[in-house]
Amino acid sequence: MITEPVLILVATMGGTATFVADEMADALKAKGIKPFLVPMEKAALAMFDTRKLFIICSSTHGNGDIPDNSVAFFDALRDQRPDLSDVRYGTVALGDMTYSASFCGGGAQFDDLFADLGATRLVDRLEHDRQGGTFPEEEAVAWLDGWLEAANAHQPA
Ligand SMILES: Cc1cc2nc3c(=O)[nH]c(=O)nc-3n(C[C@H](O)[C@H](O)[C@H](O)COP(=O)(O)O)c2cc1C
């Protein structure tokens, strides 16, 4: 069983990702796991010194771009390239299939960057389509079950 806190990093323009992250935090609490919600504008590389379990919850804006509140953190990761080989993570990407060529591009950018820095992707990224007729928070909470199962199965050595 996971005993350490889970940090949920939130990249959003309009607040949907924050709402989804809140619902995931409640689901974690209900399972006795401590969540920390971190808006990306407050995220810092020093987090990785003490925290090892992360969920990225990011929408997409512009044309496949990450939300404005996450640009500084993304750039710090890309430029300073911390070693994330002891980090385990997953990504919840919010998007809209109307933008088919850049669907969920923001979440995909974070997912790829974490993997590139050596972090372990516990399960495939969730991609939610705003036009798909499902609620992102419901899909995210269901996805979280699989993510937790994988986290429990793949404990660090
Ligand atoms: C101006 C604008 C541009 C967008 N561009 C994309 C895009 O390129 N790809 C995509 O999948 N979704 C795109 N979306 C959809 C949003 O990512 C989606 O609606 C998401 O749920 C918004 O979450 P947020 O409120 O947390 O920002 C765009 C939305 C807006 C308003």
The ligand as a Gaussian input file, in Angstrom:
#p B3LYP/6-31G(d) Opt

LIG

0 1
 C       -8.532000      28.834000     -26.874000
 C       -8.563000      27.343000     -26.640000
 C       -7.644000      26.525000     -27.288000
 C       -7.655000      25.136000     -27.083000
 N       -6.738000      24.346000     -27.752000
 C       -6.792000      22.998000     -27.603000
 C       -5.893000      22.146000     -28.323000
 O       -5.023000      22.588000     -29.080000
 N       -6.001000      20.805000     -28.133000
 C       -6.942000      20.246000     -27.293000
 O       -7.007000      19.016000     -27.188000
 N       -7.799000      21.041000     -26.600000
 C       -7.754000      22.386000     -26.729000
 N       -8.637000      23.181000     -26.021000
 C       -9.627000      22.549000     -25.126000
 C       -9.254000      22.601000     -23.633000
 O       -8.004000      21.981000     -23.355000
 C      -10.347000      21.889000     -22.839000
 O      -11.560000      22.569000     -23.017000
 C      -10.040000      21.752000     -21.370000
 O      -11.049000      20.983000     -20.743000
 C       -9.928000      23.104000     -20.656000
 O       -9.450000      22.880000     -19.337000
 P       -9.083000      24.095000     -18.361000
 O      -10.357000      24.798000     -18.002000
 O       -8.466000      23.413000     -17.147000
 O       -8.090000      24.981000     -19.026000
 C       -8.622000      24.569000     -26.215000
 C       -9.540000      25.409000     -25.552000
 C       -9.526000      26.774000     -25.767000
 C      -10.545000      27.633000     -25.059000

